């Protein structure tokens, strides 16, 4: 049982990070689950409801017990690291508001995990995906819709949430798209002709009216298309083509970045197109190795020779 005061504090914190940091809804939901798991454990661990006073007295031993419990329950290192990060963020906020020392919680060391590097598709495989999507849906308009969405991921490097978040006012697509990405950051993305054509083909076939203020991409009931429908279409396509499970909609965005870099694109320009805050994220995203980086930098900054 979580105390009324702790529940209220959690709700206030979630509202604060949504308002100040622009956290996405699914991120807020994950944080809420993480903190509820923590507060529920501490209630059982101490045998009493955890009010704000009790939360201020959490010890290093309590944190170790919580982490051991989560690992024993089958939580993986990556998920536990995210959970500890959420707890620390909540405690920083709570300690400032309530005026207590949060060191015992903030000093907890999350388990290390190996970050899985994304696996881009080959150029041929990416083309095969788009070709197969065009012929692999129950109705022509759904095939056109799925192809248009995935073409925006691969042809423009959009996140799936960014593509599905587009409204009808974006159609017909111009030479650029103004995208609002993570944290509310805006960026301009060039739109290639195949992406314009794919979206236009979908708009012609769509049986529902596409309005300026309504969603561009619609599901079978005429509401905004959800990511699961696109993921299912990709799963069906990769099974048909014999591609690995890593061939997801997100992998098409990875492929956009990697193929652009391999064609001689500038890493910092690709960083801007993807909407990454740091260059290191783009480096990991494209799976670029040091030798390739040096080659790109050498072309961009040639050393004067005699």
C-alpha positions as CSV (number, residue, x, y, z in Angstrom):
1,X,0.0,0.0,0.0
2,X,1.4,3.4,-1.0
3,X,0.6,6.3,1.3
4,X,-1.6,9.1,0.2
5,X,1.2,11.6,0.6
6,X,3.6,9.5,-1.5
7,X,1.0,8.9,-4.2
8,X,0.4,12.7,-4.3
9,X,4.1,13.4,-4.5
10,X,4.6,10.9,-7.3
11,X,1.7,12.5,-9.3
12,X,3.2,16.0,-8.8
13,X,6.6,14.8,-10.0
14,X,5.2,13.1,-13.1
15,X,3.3,16.3,-13.9
16,X,6.4,18.4,-13.4
17,X,8.6,16.3,-15.7
18,X,5.9,16.2,-18.3
19,X,5.5,20.0,-18.2
20,X,9.2,21.0,-17.8
21,X,11.0,18.3,-19.8
22,X,8.4,17.5,-22.4
23,X,8.6,13.8,-21.6
24,X,6.5,11.6,-23.9
25,X,3.4,9.8,-22.5
26,X,5.0,6.3,-22.7
27,X,8.0,7.6,-20.8
28,X,5.7,9.0,-18.1
29,X,3.9,5.7,-17.9
30,X,7.2,3.8,-17.5
31,X,8.4,6.2,-14.8
32,X,5.1,5.7,-12.9
33,X,5.5,1.9,-13.1
34,X,9.1,2.2,-11.9
35,X,8.2,4.3,-8.9
36,X,5.2,2.3,-7.9
37,X,7.3,-0.9,-7.9
38,X,9.8,0.9,-5.7
39,X,7.3,2.3,-3.2
40,X,5.4,-1.0,-3.0
41,X,8.6,-2.9,-2.3
42,X,9.6,-0.4,0.5
43,X,6.2,-0.8,2.1
44,X,6.6,-4.6,2.3
45,X,10.3,-4.3,3.2
46,X,9.6,-2.1,6.2
47,X,6.3,-3.6,7.0
48,X,4.5,-0.2,7.0
49,X,3.1,2.3,4.6
50,X,5.9,4.6,3.3
51,X,5.0,8.2,4.0
52,X,7.3,11.1,3.0
53,X,9.1,10.9,6.3
54,X,9.9,7.2,5.8
55,X,11.0,7.8,2.2
56,X,13.5,10.4,3.5
57,X,15.1,7.8,5.7
58,X,15.8,5.2,3.0
59,X,19.3,3.7,3.5
60,X,21.9,2.2,1.2
61,X,21.0,-1.2,2.5
62,X,17.4,-0.6,1.6
63,X,18.4,0.2,-2.0
64,X,20.6,-2.9,-2.2
65,X,17.6,-5.0,-1.0
66,X,15.4,-3.4,-3.6
67,X,17.8,-4.1,-6.4
68,X,18.3,-7.7,-5.3
69,X,14.6,-8.2,-5.2
70,X,14.1,-6.8,-8.7
71,X,16.9,-9.0,-10.1
72,X,15.4,-12.1,-8.4
73,X,12.1,-11.3,-9.9
74,X,13.7,-11.5,-13.3
75,X,14.2,-7.8,-14.2
76,X,17.1,-7.5,-16.6
77,X,20.1,-5.2,-16.1
78,X,18.9,-2.6,-18.7
79,X,15.4,-2.4,-17.2
80,X,16.8,-2.2,-13.6
81,X,19.2,0.6,-14.7
82,X,16.2,2.6,-16.1
83,X,14.2,1.9,-12.9
84,X,17.1,3.2,-10.7
85,X,17.5,6.2,-12.9
86,X,13.7,7.0,-12.5
87,X,14.0,6.6,-8.7
88,X,17.0,8.9,-8.5
89,X,15.2,11.6,-10.6
90,X,12.2,11.4,-8.3
91,X,14.4,11.6,-5.2
92,X,16.3,14.7,-6.5
93,X,13.0,16.4,-7.0
94,X,11.5,15.2,-3.7
95,X,14.6,16.0,-1.6
96,X,14.6,19.6,-2.9
97,X,10.9,20.0,-2.1
98,X,10.9,18.3,1.3
99,X,14.4,19.4,2.4
100,X,16.2,16.1,3.1
101,X,19.5,14.5,2.1
102,X,19.0,12.0,-0.7
103,X,22.6,10.6,-0.8
104,X,21.7,7.0,0.1
105,X,19.4,6.8,-2.9
106,X,21.5,8.8,-5.3
107,X,24.6,6.8,-4.6
108,X,23.0,3.5,-5.6
109,X,24.9,1.9,-8.5
110,X,22.7,0.6,-11.2
111,X,24.0,-2.6,-13.0
112,X,26.1,-2.1,-16.1
113,X,24.7,-3.5,-19.3
114,X,26.0,-3.8,-22.8
115,X,24.1,-1.5,-25.1
116,X,22.7,-3.2,-28.1
117,X,23.9,-1.4,-31.2
118,X,21.2,-1.1,-33.9
119,X,21.5,-3.2,-36.9
120,X,20.7,-1.4,-40.2
121,X,19.4,-3.2,-43.2
122,X,21.4,-3.4,-46.4
123,X,20.3,-1.1,-49.2
124,X,18.8,-4.0,-51.1
125,X,16.9,-5.3,-48.0
126,X,15.5,-1.8,-47.3
127,X,14.2,-1.6,-50.9
128,X,12.8,-5.1,-50.7
129,X,10.9,-4.1,-47.5
130,X,9.3,-1.1,-49.3
131,X,8.5,-3.2,-52.4
132,X,6.9,-6.0,-50.3
133,X,4.9,-3.6,-48.1
134,X,3.3,-2.3,-51.3
135,X,1.8,-5.8,-52.1
136,X,1.4,-7.3,-48.7
137,X,-1.7,-5.7,-47.1
138,X,-5.4,-6.8,-47.1
139,X,-6.5,-3.6,-49.0
140,X,-4.6,-1.4,-51.4
141,X,-5.1,1.8,-49.3
142,X,-3.6,0.0,-46.2
143,X,-0.6,-1.2,-48.4
144,X,-0.2,2.4,-49.6
145,X,-0.4,3.7,-46.0
146,X,2.2,1.3,-44.6
147,X,4.5,2.0,-47.5
148,X,4.2,5.7,-47.0
149,X,4.9,5.5,-43.2
150,X,8.0,3.3,-43.7
151,X,9.2,5.4,-46.6
152,X,9.2,8.4,-44.2
153,X,11.3,6.4,-41.7
154,X,13.8,5.3,-44.3
155,X,13.7,8.2,-46.7
156,X,13.6,11.0,-44.1
157,X,15.0,9.4,-41.0
158,X,11.9,10.1,-38.9
159,X,11.1,8.3,-35.7
160,X,7.9,6.3,-36.0
161,X,6.2,8.5,-33.4
162,X,7.1,11.6,-35.6
163,X,5.7,10.0,-38.7
164,X,2.5,8.9,-37.0
165,X,2.2,12.3,-35.3
166,X,1.9,14.2,-38.6
167,X,-1.4,15.9,-39.2
168,X,-3.3,16.2,-42.5
169,X,-2.0,19.8,-43.0
170,X,1.4,18.3,-43.9
171,X,-0.1,16.8,-47.1
172,X,0.9,17.4,-49.8
173,X,4.5,17.2,-48.6
174,X,6.8,19.9,-49.7
175,X,10.6,19.9,-50.0
176,X,11.0,19.9,-46.2
177,X,9.1,18.9,-43.1
178,X,9.2,20.7,-39.8
179,X,9.4,17.9,-37.2
180,X,8.9,18.3,-33.5
181,X,11.1,15.6,-31.9
182,X,12.1,14.6,-28.4
183,X,11.9,17.3,-25.8
184,X,9.9,19.5,-28.1
185,X,13.0,20.2,-30.3
186,X,12.1,21.3,-33.8
187,X,14.2,20.4,-36.9
188,X,13.8,20.7,-40.7
189,X,14.0,17.5,-42.6
190,X,14.4,17.3,-46.4
191,X,11.8,15.2,-48.1
192,X,12.9,13.1,-51.0
193,X,10.6,12.6,-54.0
194,X,9.7,8.9,-53.3
195,X,8.5,10.0,-49.8
196,X,6.3,12.7,-51.4
197,X,5.0,10.3,-54.0
198,X,4.3,7.5,-51.4
199,X,2.3,9.9,-49.1
200,X,0.4,11.3,-52.1
201,X,-0.5,7.8,-53.2
202,X,-1.8,6.9,-49.8
203,X,-3.8,10.1,-49.5
204,X,-5.6,9.4,-52.8
205,X,-6.6,5.9,-51.7
206,X,-7.5,6.6,-48.1
207,X,-11.2,5.9,-47.7
208,X,-11.5,8.4,-44.8
209,X,-11.3,12.2,-45.1
210,X,-7.9,13.6,-44.2
211,X,-8.4,17.0,-42.6
212,X,-5.8,19.7,-41.8
213,X,-6.3,19.3,-38.0
214,X,-6.8,15.6,-38.0
215,X,-4.2,12.8,-38.3
216,X,-2.5,12.2,-41.6
217,X,-2.2,8.4,-41.1
218,X,-5.4,6.7,-40.2
219,X,-6.2,3.2,-39.0
220,X,-9.0,0.9,-40.2
221,X,-11.5,2.7,-37.9
222,X,-10.6,6.1,-39.2
223,X,-8.6,7.2,-36.1
224,X,-4.9,8.1,-35.8
225,X,-2.8,5.1,-36.8
226,X,-0.9,3.4,-33.9
227,X,2.7,2.1,-34.0
228,X,1.5,-1.5,-33.4
229,X,-0.1,-1.6,-36.8
230,X,3.2,-0.6,-38.5
231,X,5.2,-3.0,-36.4
232,X,2.8,-5.8,-37.4
233,X,3.2,-5.0,-41.1
234,X,7.0,-5.0,-40.8
235,X,6.9,-8.3,-38.9
236,X,4.9,-9.9,-41.7
237,X,7.2,-8.4,-44.4
238,X,10.4,-9.5,-42.7
239,X,9.0,-13.0,-42.3
240,X,8.2,-13.1,-46.0
241,X,11.7,-11.8,-46.9
242,X,13.5,-14.0,-44.4
243,X,15.0,-11.0,-42.6
244,X,16.0,-11.1,-38.9
245,X,13.9,-9.9,-36.0
246,X,16.0,-6.8,-35.8
247,X,14.4,-5.6,-39.1
248,X,11.9,-3.3,-37.3
249,X,10.4,0.1,-38.3
250,X,13.1,1.7,-36.1
251,X,15.7,-0.2,-38.1
252,X,14.6,1.7,-41.2
253,X,15.6,4.9,-39.5
254,X,19.0,3.4,-38.5
255,X,19.4,2.3,-42.2
256,X,18.6,5.9,-43.4
257,X,21.5,7.2,-41.2
258,X,24.0,4.5,-42.1
259,X,23.3,4.5,-45.8
260,X,23.6,8.3,-45.9
261,X,26.9,8.1,-44.1
262,X,28.2,5.4,-46.4
263,X,27.3,7.6,-49.4
264,X,29.6,10.3,-48.0
265,X,27.2,12.2,-45.9
266,X,28.6,14.4,-43.1
267,X,28.2,13.0,-39.6
268,X,27.1,16.3,-38.1
269,X,24.6,16.9,-40.8
270,X,23.1,13.4,-40.2
271,X,23.0,14.2,-36.5
272,X,20.9,17.3,-37.3
273,X,18.6,15.3,-39.6
274,X,18.0,12.6,-36.9
275,X,17.4,15.1,-34.2
276,X,20.1,13.6,-31.9
277,X,21.3,15.8,-29.1
278,X,24.9,14.5,-29.2
279,X,27.2,13.3,-31.9
280,X,28.1,10.2,-29.9
281,X,24.5,9.0,-30.2
282,X,24.7,9.3,-34.0
283,X,28.0,7.4,-34.0
284,X,26.4,4.5,-32.2
285,X,23.3,4.7,-34.3
286,X,25.1,4.3,-37.5
287,X,27.4,1.6,-36.2
288,X,30.3,3.7,-37.6
289,X,33.8,2.6,-36.7
290,X,36.8,4.7,-35.9
291,X,38.4,4.2,-39.3
292,X,35.2,5.3,-41.0
293,X,35.0,8.4,-38.8
294,X,38.6,9.3,-39.5
295,X,37.9,9.0,-43.2
296,X,34.9,11.3,-43.0
297,X,36.7,13.9,-40.9
298,X,39.8,13.8,-43.2
299,X,37.6,14.7,-46.1
300,X,35.8,17.4,-44.2
301,X,39.1,18.8,-42.7
302,X,41.9,18.1,-45.1
303,X,45.3,18.6,-43.7
304,X,47.5,20.9,-45.8
305,X,50.2,19.0,-47.6
306,X,53.5,20.0,-49.2
